Amino acid sequence: MWAANAVVGRLMVGTVPPLALNAMRWALAALLLLPLAWRVLARPGPMLQRWPYLALTGFLGMGCYNALQYQALRSSSPLNVTLIAASMPVWMLAVGALLFGVRPRRQQLIGAALSLTGVAFVISRGRLAALAEVQLVTGDLLMLLAVFSWAIYSWLLARPPASMQGSARPDWNWAELLLAQILFGLFFAGGMAGLEQLTTPQPIQWGSGLALALAFVAIGPSLIAYRCWAQGVAQAGPAVAAFFNNLTPIFATLMSAALLGEWPHWYHGAAFALIAAGIWMSARR
């Protein structure tokens, strides 16, 4: 779902501004959740009482990560975006150790090093000695910032405050929790989309292509993928889940080749091998 999200975001460049696409995506996702999560709006007290946590997760997970990804796709390819996201295990382990006191296991550190080496292969175009001379494009840097924000978001899901644990937690189902985050995230996403139009106005080219793209990113990468990610983080923990996120470049490569004609090079294959080795090492008992 997330690999396809990167490809669709690339296809929509020139059709809709990236921050506007992010805001419309989450607005539509919120509407689709209403039949399952209407109690959040009918009884807003629990949501308003916990607004700091929900605002932070909404900002990082909806208002920040996806907006930065769509913005990155204006100057970087879907393959590069997803491969740079392969540095997520490093950020996930670092955030867990620095902010949540979770020390990484040796195998996780080795797996993170393998994944990061795979990222280095892509950034250097297969010449690791040239890393000192590499100049990242703006999209690459934006994607690194997006990955860092996602690492914090994932740890907040796994280690929520006391008000979101045990008997103090609201009697919400998964859809209600997600909708509460989206409502706060929409505040940031909508504000950034408005600022985007004020600073660099770009017309939206309405049509069937945009309608299909919006339907897909609202249902697949938003609702289904976020639900699966939350379940994976809850059961396996953020550090282990992050390594499986590195499978997205494999799907992004196949989709980019089929839809965009952006065929992979040998160093992409080397990166895939290193990422797969990192997943195996981190998940090994």
C-alpha positions as CSV (number, residue, x, y, z in Angstrom):
1,M,0.0,0.0,0.0
2,W,2.7,2.5,0.9
3,A,4.9,1.6,-2.1
4,A,1.9,2.3,-4.3
5,N,1.3,5.5,-2.4
6,A,4.7,6.7,-3.5
7,V,4.1,5.8,-7.1
8,V,0.7,7.5,-7.1
9,G,2.2,10.5,-5.5
10,R,4.7,10.7,-8.3
11,L,2.0,10.3,-11.0
12,M,0.1,13.2,-9.5
13,V,3.0,15.7,-9.7
14,G,1.7,18.5,-11.9
15,T,-1.9,17.5,-11.3
16,V,-2.4,18.5,-7.7
17,P,0.0,20.3,-5.3
18,P,1.6,17.8,-2.9
19,L,0.3,19.4,0.4
20,A,-3.2,19.8,-1.1
21,L,-3.1,16.1,-2.1
22,N,-2.2,15.2,1.5
23,A,-5.0,17.3,3.0
24,M,-7.6,15.9,0.6
25,R,-6.4,12.4,1.3
26,W,-7.1,12.7,5.0
27,A,-10.3,14.6,4.6
28,L,-11.7,11.7,2.5
29,A,-10.3,9.1,4.9
30,A,-12.1,10.9,7.8
31,L,-15.4,10.8,5.9
32,L,-15.0,7.1,5.1
33,L,-14.3,6.4,8.8
34,L,-17.5,8.1,10.1
35,P,-19.8,5.1,9.9
36,L,-17.4,3.2,12.2
37,A,-16.2,6.1,14.4
38,W,-19.1,8.5,14.7
39,R,-19.0,8.2,18.5
40,V,-15.9,10.3,18.6
41,L,-17.8,13.3,17.3
42,A,-21.0,12.5,19.2
43,R,-19.1,12.4,22.5
44,P,-16.0,14.6,22.0
45,G,-15.2,14.9,25.7
46,P,-12.6,12.0,25.8
47,M,-10.9,13.3,22.7
48,L,-10.7,16.9,23.9
49,Q,-9.3,15.8,27.3
50,R,-6.5,13.9,25.5
51,W,-5.8,16.5,22.8
52,P,-2.0,16.9,23.4
53,Y,-1.3,13.3,22.6
54,L,-3.8,13.2,19.7
55,A,-2.6,16.5,18.3
56,L,1.0,15.3,18.4
57,T,0.3,11.9,16.7
58,G,-2.0,13.6,14.2
59,F,0.7,16.1,13.4
60,L,3.5,13.5,13.0
61,G,1.5,10.7,11.3
62,M,-0.9,12.6,9.1
63,G,0.1,16.3,8.9
64,C,3.8,15.8,8.7
65,Y,5.0,12.4,7.3
66,N,2.7,12.2,4.3
67,A,3.0,15.8,3.4
68,L,6.8,15.6,3.4
69,Q,6.7,12.4,1.3
70,Y,4.5,14.0,-1.4
71,Q,6.7,17.1,-1.4
72,A,9.8,14.9,-1.7
73,L,8.3,13.1,-4.8
74,R,8.4,16.4,-6.7
75,S,12.2,16.1,-7.0
76,S,12.9,12.5,-6.1
77,S,11.7,9.2,-7.6
78,P,9.4,6.7,-5.8
79,L,12.3,4.2,-5.7
80,N,14.6,6.7,-4.0
81,V,11.9,7.8,-1.6
82,T,11.2,4.3,-0.4
83,L,14.8,3.3,-0.3
84,I,15.7,6.4,1.8
85,A,12.8,5.3,4.1
86,A,14.8,2.1,4.6
87,S,16.9,4.1,7.1
88,M,13.8,3.9,9.4
89,P,15.2,1.1,11.6
90,V,18.1,3.4,12.5
91,W,15.8,6.2,13.5
92,M,13.4,3.8,15.2
93,L,16.2,2.4,17.4
94,A,17.6,5.8,18.1
95,V,14.2,7.3,19.1
96,G,13.5,4.3,21.3
97,A,16.8,4.5,23.1
98,L,16.9,8.3,23.5
99,L,13.2,9.1,24.3
100,F,11.8,5.8,25.6
101,G,14.8,4.1,27.3
102,V,14.6,1.0,25.1
103,R,18.1,-0.4,24.4
104,P,18.4,-2.1,21.0
105,R,19.6,-5.7,20.8
106,R,22.8,-6.5,19.0
107,Q,21.0,-8.2,16.2
108,Q,18.8,-5.1,15.6
109,L,21.9,-2.9,15.4
110,I,23.5,-5.3,12.8
111,G,20.2,-5.3,10.8
112,A,20.0,-1.5,11.0
113,A,23.6,-1.2,9.7
114,L,22.8,-3.6,6.8
115,S,19.7,-1.5,5.9
116,L,21.6,1.7,6.1
117,T,24.3,0.3,3.8
118,G,21.6,-0.4,1.3
119,V,20.4,3.2,1.5
120,A,24.0,4.3,0.9
121,F,24.2,2.2,-2.2
122,V,21.3,4.0,-3.7
123,I,22.3,7.5,-2.7
124,S,25.9,7.0,-4.0
125,R,24.6,5.2,-7.2
126,G,26.7,2.2,-6.3
127,R,29.9,4.0,-5.6
128,L,30.3,4.1,-1.8
129,A,33.6,5.9,-2.1
130,A,31.7,8.8,-3.7
131,L,29.5,9.3,-0.6
132,A,31.7,12.2,0.5
133,E,30.8,14.0,-2.7
134,V,27.1,13.2,-2.8
135,Q,24.8,16.1,-2.8
136,L,21.3,15.1,-1.8
137,V,18.4,16.6,-3.8
138,T,15.7,18.4,-1.8
139,G,13.3,15.5,-2.0
140,D,15.9,13.2,-0.4
141,L,16.4,15.5,2.6
142,L,12.6,15.9,3.0
143,M,12.2,12.2,3.0
144,L,14.8,11.8,5.8
145,L,12.9,14.3,7.9
146,A,9.6,12.4,7.2
147,V,11.2,9.1,8.4
148,F,12.3,10.7,11.6
149,S,8.8,12.0,12.3
150,W,7.4,8.6,11.6
151,A,9.7,7.0,14.0
152,I,8.5,9.2,16.8
153,Y,4.8,8.6,15.7
154,S,5.3,4.8,15.9
155,W,6.8,4.9,19.4
156,L,4.0,7.1,20.6
157,L,1.6,4.3,19.4
158,A,3.5,1.7,21.3
159,R,4.2,3.8,24.4
160,P,1.2,6.1,24.8
161,P,0.8,8.2,27.9
162,A,-1.1,7.0,31.0
163,S,-4.3,8.6,29.7
164,M,-4.3,6.2,26.8
165,Q,-3.5,3.0,28.7
166,G,-5.5,0.5,30.7
167,S,-8.8,1.6,32.4
168,A,-8.0,5.3,31.6
169,R,-8.1,4.7,27.9
170,P,-11.3,5.7,26.1
171,D,-13.6,2.9,25.0
172,W,-12.6,3.4,21.4
173,N,-12.3,0.9,18.6
174,W,-9.4,1.2,16.1
175,A,-11.4,3.4,13.7
176,E,-12.3,5.8,16.5
177,L,-8.7,6.2,17.6
178,L,-7.6,6.7,14.0
179,L,-10.3,9.3,13.3
180,A,-9.3,11.2,16.5
181,Q,-5.8,11.4,15.2
182,I,-6.9,12.3,11.7
183,L,-9.1,15.2,12.9
184,F,-6.1,16.8,14.6
185,G,-3.9,15.9,11.7
186,L,-6.3,17.6,9.3
187,F,-5.8,20.9,11.2
188,F,-2.1,20.8,10.3
189,A,-2.5,19.3,6.8
190,G,-5.2,21.9,5.8
191,G,-3.1,24.8,7.2
192,M,0.0,23.7,5.3
193,A,-2.0,23.2,2.1
194,G,-3.4,26.7,2.4
195,L,0.1,28.1,3.0
196,E,1.2,26.2,-0.1
197,Q,-1.4,27.9,-2.2
198,L,-0.5,31.3,-0.9
199,T,3.3,30.9,-1.5
200,T,3.4,28.8,-4.7
201,P,-0.1,28.7,-6.1
202,Q,-0.8,25.8,-8.5
203,P,-4.2,24.9,-10.0
204,I,-5.7,21.5,-9.3
205,Q,-6.5,19.6,-12.5
206,W,-9.7,17.9,-11.6
207,G,-10.6,14.7,-13.5
208,S,-11.1,11.0,-13.3
209,G,-7.4,10.3,-12.8
210,L,-7.3,12.5,-9.7
211,A,-10.5,11.0,-8.4
212,L,-9.2,7.5,-8.6
213,A,-5.9,8.5,-7.0
214,L,-7.7,10.2,-4.1
215,A,-9.9,7.1,-3.6
216,F,-6.9,4.8,-3.5
217,V,-4.7,6.9,-1.2
218,A,-7.6,7.4,1.2
219,I,-8.6,3.8,1.4
220,G,-5.3,1.8,0.9
221,P,-2.3,3.8,2.3
222,S,-4.5,5.6,4.8
223,L,-7.1,3.3,6.4
224,I,-5.9,-0.2,5.6
225,A,-2.1,0.4,5.9
226,Y,-2.4,2.5,9.0
227,R,-4.6,-0.1,10.7
228,C,-2.1,-2.9,9.7
229,W,0.8,-0.8,10.9
230,A,-0.8,0.0,14.3
231,Q,-1.5,-3.8,14.8
232,G,2.1,-4.7,13.8
233,V,3.6,-2.1,16.1
234,A,1.4,-3.3,19.0
235,Q,2.3,-7.0,18.5
236,A,6.0,-6.8,17.4
237,G,7.1,-3.5,18.7
238,P,8.3,-0.4,16.6
239,A,11.9,-1.6,16.2
240,V,11.0,-4.9,14.6
241,A,8.1,-3.5,12.6
242,A,10.4,-0.8,11.1
243,F,12.5,-3.5,9.4
244,F,9.5,-4.9,7.5
245,N,8.7,-1.4,6.3
246,N,11.9,-1.8,4.2
247,L,10.0,-4.2,1.9
248,T,8.3,-1.2,0.3
249,P,11.2,-0.5,-2.1
250,I,10.8,-3.9,-3.6
251,F,7.2,-3.2,-4.5
252,A,8.0,0.4,-5.5
253,T,10.6,-0.9,-8.0
254,L,8.1,-3.2,-9.6
255,M,5.4,-0.6,-9.8
256,S,7.7,2.2,-11.0
257,A,9.0,-0.1,-13.8
258,A,5.5,-1.0,-14.9
259,L,3.9,2.4,-14.6
260,L,6.6,5.0,-14.9
261,G,9.3,3.3,-16.9
262,E,11.9,3.9,-14.2
263,W,13.8,0.7,-14.4
264,P,16.2,-0.4,-11.5
265,H,20.0,-0.5,-11.8
266,W,22.4,-3.1,-10.3
267,Y,22.9,-1.0,-7.1
268,H,19.2,-1.2,-6.5
269,G,19.5,-5.0,-6.4
270,A,22.4,-4.7,-4.0
271,A,20.3,-2.5,-1.8
272,F,17.5,-4.9,-1.8
273,A,19.8,-7.8,-0.8
274,L,21.2,-5.7,2.1
275,I,17.7,-4.7,3.2
276,A,16.5,-8.3,3.2
277,A,19.5,-9.3,5.2
278,G,18.7,-6.6,7.7
279,I,15.2,-7.9,8.1
280,W,16.4,-11.4,8.6
281,M,19.0,-10.4,11.1
282,S,16.6,-8.2,13.2
283,A,13.7,-10.7,13.2
284,R,15.9,-13.7,14.0
285,R,15.5,-15.1,17.5
